[in-house]
C-alpha cells in the first residue's frame, strides 16, 4: 500500500512471515506493490552472492575501468521517516468498510496479533469501526514473533473464545498477511472457509469476478461448498505468488490459501490479514448472523498435513524420486478416485510437506503415514549419493 501511495520505486519487508524469528528474510515489492517475480529475485540473490555493488565495481576495475567506484555522498540518497505510515494503512482498511455504510458497534472481538506487525494497526482499526477489542500477544520485541501464538498456534485464542464473551476471534501471523478466525464457540474457521464464505458473500453482492482461486492444498470441501452457488475454483501451485498470478491472468478478485492468506484484489495487491478480518466482520454484520452459523454449512473432507524434516540440499529433489512416484501410484489405487495425495518441498523451511485427503479418515491417515516414510527413505537415498 505504501509503495503505491508514496509513489516509491519499490518496497522491502524484513519478515519471518509465519515462522519464528530465526527464519527472518526479505520480501521485495515492485512499484505497483506486487511481489517481485521469482526470476528477478534470483537475479538479486546472484548479485548479492557475487559481492553486490562492491563486487561489481571490483570486476569493472579488473576489466580496465579505472573510474569505477562505489557511490558516496549525495549519490547514496537519503532515508526519510514516514511518521504517518501506520495511519495510512489503518485508514485504508477502515475506509473499505465505511464505504459500505457498515460499522462494528455491539461486536466484541478477541484478537491475537502474534507479537507481530498487526499489533501496531489492527486493534486501532477495529476500535475505530466501533468494535470492543481485547488483544493478546500484542507486545513486540522481535524475539517471540509467531512463537506459540498467532495464526500458526491458535490454542491461546480458541481457549479464550471457549471461555465466552466474544463474537469472533481473530489471529494474525507475524507479518499479518495471514488471518484465521475462531467462532464464538472456539471452533476454527480456516482460510478455505474464509474463501468459501467471502466468495459467496461477494457473489450475493454482485461483486465477485471470475472464479475463486485457491491452491492444490485447499480442502475439497471448498469446491463442494461453492458449486451450488455457481462458483468454480481454480487451483494453482502452492504459494500466494501463484494465486496472485492466476488472479491477475483471469481477472478474479478473490483467492488465497488454507493457511489464511487471502488476497482481495479490489483493495490490495497481496495477502492482507487486517483487510481480510475487517471484510469478514463486515459480512457478519451485513448478514446479521453468528460466525458459527455462517460456517456451519461447510463440510471438510478428512485431511492430514505433515512436515518431514529434510535437508535443504535435497528437499527439492525428493518429489521426483522413484519412491515417491511409487507411493503416489499406491495412494491413487487406494483412494479409487475419492482422495488425493500431494508431496512438495516447503518454500521457507527444511521440510517436505505431505498432504493426504479423502472421504475415508482412516485411509487418509494411513496413506499420509506411509507417504512420510517414503519421503524419509527418498531423502536418505539422495543424501547418501
C-alpha positions, -999 to +999 in steps of 0.1 A: +000+000+000+027+025+010+048+018-021+018+029-042+006+057-021+041+073-017+050+067-054+081+047-045+102+026-069+099-005-047+095-019-012+113-041+012+099-060+041+121-077+067+100-106+080+099-141+092+064-143+078+045-170+097+077-186+111+097-180+143+124-152+143+153-174+132+136-176+097+138-139+091+142-130+055+134-103+030+103-098+008+106-074-022+079-055-039+077-036-072+065+000-077+029-012-080+030-031-047+033-066-062+059-092-051+088-095-075+088-124-099+110-154-089+134-147-118+140-112-106+146-124-070+170-150-084+189-122-101+191-102-069+203-132-049+230-139-075+241-102-074+244-104-036+264-137-038+288-120-063+296-093-038+268-068-046+278-034-058+313-037-043+318-069-063+305-052-095+329-023-090+358-047-084+351-067-116+348-035-136+382-024-124+397-057-133+382-053-167+401-020-171+375+006-159+398+027-136+370+052-129+346+025-114+339+034-078+313+029-050+288+057-047+294+082-020+279+114-006+247+126-023+248+096-047+238+074-018+205+091-014+187+098+019+164+080+043+131+097+052+109+086+081+072+083+072+056+091+105+020+086+093+028+051+077+006+031+101-022+057+100-023+055+062-026+017+063-052+017+091-074+043+073-072+025+040-087-006+057-113+013+077-124+032+046-131-001+028-158-009+055-172+026+060-179+030+023-203+001+027-223+020+053-214-006+080-198-003+114-189-029+141-209-013+170-220-040+195-194-066+185-168-079+209-136-093+193-107-113+207-075-105+188-042-124+188-015-103+169+012-129+173+038-104+187+039-090+152+032-062+128-006-061+133+000-052+169+005-016+157-026-013+135-054-039+138-067-030+173-069+006+163-087-002+130-113-024+148-119+001+175-122+029+150-151+009+134-168+006+168-159-029+180-149-037+215-114-053+213-095-075+237-059-081+225-034-108+234+002-112+223+004-075+212+038-067+228+067-070+203+105-071+205+113-093+175+123-123+196+089-140+202+071-133+169+049-164+160+062-183+190+032-204+204+008-177+193-009-161+163-024-179+133+001-208+134-008-216+171-045-210+177-046-226+211-045-194+232-071-177+211-095-207+209-092-212+247-102-175+253-131-179+229-144-210+247-144-190+279-171-170+264-180-133+259-167-128+223-184-127+189-153-135+170-116-144+175-090-132+150-054-144+148-027-130+125+008-143+117+039-122+122+037-100+091-001-101+092-006-112+056-025-143+070-056-143+091-075-172+107-107-170+128-124-187+158-161-186+161-179-177+193-176-213+205-139-216+199-141-235+166-115-227+139-125-210+106-096-216+083-085-200+050-106-223+029-137-215+050-129-178+046-126-181+008-159-200+007-178-175+028-164-143+014-167-158-021-204-164-017-209-131+001-193-113-029-215-132-053-246-122-035-235-086-036-228-089-074-191-081-067-175-114-075-154-115-107-143-148-121-136-180-101-123-183-066-086-190-069-070-215-044-041-239-043-039-276-048-036-279-010-071-265-004-096-289+010-120-305-015-148-291+007-142-256-007-152-266-042-181-286-028-195-256-009-191-232-038-206-253-065-243-248-056-237-210-059-224-214-094-189-205-083-159-225-096-125-230-080-093-226-100-064-244-083-028-233-086+006-244-073+012-237-036+021-202-027+004-168-027+026-157-056+010-184-079-025-175-066-020-138-074-006-146-109-037-166-117-059-138-103-042-112-125-043-135-155-080-144-152-094-112-136-106-130-104-108-107-074-106-132-045-080-160-039-059-175-012-046-204+008-059-227+035-034-211+059-054-179+059-035-160+032-064-143+014-060-118-015-088-093-021-075-076-052-102-049-052-083-034-022-048-049-021-020-063-042-011-090-017-025-110+011-036-086+039-048-102+071-062-069+086-083-063+055-095-099+055-105-096+091-125-064+085-142-078+055-151-110+074-167-089+101-184-067+075-200-100+062-211-110+098-226-075+104-243-074+070-259-108+072-266-104+110-256-140+119-231-156+143-198-169+130-207-204+139-240-202+119-222-188+089-196-216+088-219-244+097-227-254+061-190-261+051-180-297+050-143-306+054-131-337+038-107-356+062-072-341+055-038-348+071-009-324+065+025-334+079+060-320+076+090-343+072+124-328+082+147-330+052+179-310+044+176-280+022+202-297-001+178-324-012+143-312-004+135-300-039+146-334-054+125-356-032+092-352-051+109-366-082+123-397-065+111-431-077+100-440-042+076-410-043+063-420-077+056-455-064+039-440-033+017-417-054+006-447-076-002-467-045-023-439-030-042-433-062-052-470-063-062-470-026-084-438-029-102-450-060-110-415-072-122-403-038-090-388-024-056-374-033-021-370-021+004-341-026+041-341-017+061-309-021+091-291-006+084-262+018+093-228+004+106-215+037+118-244+059+140-276+056+108-297+052+089-317+027+052-313+032+028-343+028-009-338+023-034-366+021-072-361+017-102-382+011-136-394+023-122-422+045-104-407+075-086-440+085-074-444+049-062-408+047-042-412+079-026-445+067-017-430+033-002-399+050+019-420+073+032-442+045+040-411+024+060-396+052+080-429+054+086-427+016+098-391+019+123-401+047+136-431+026+139-409-006+158-382+013+181-407+029+188-422-006+195-387-021+218-377+008+238-409+005+246-403-031 
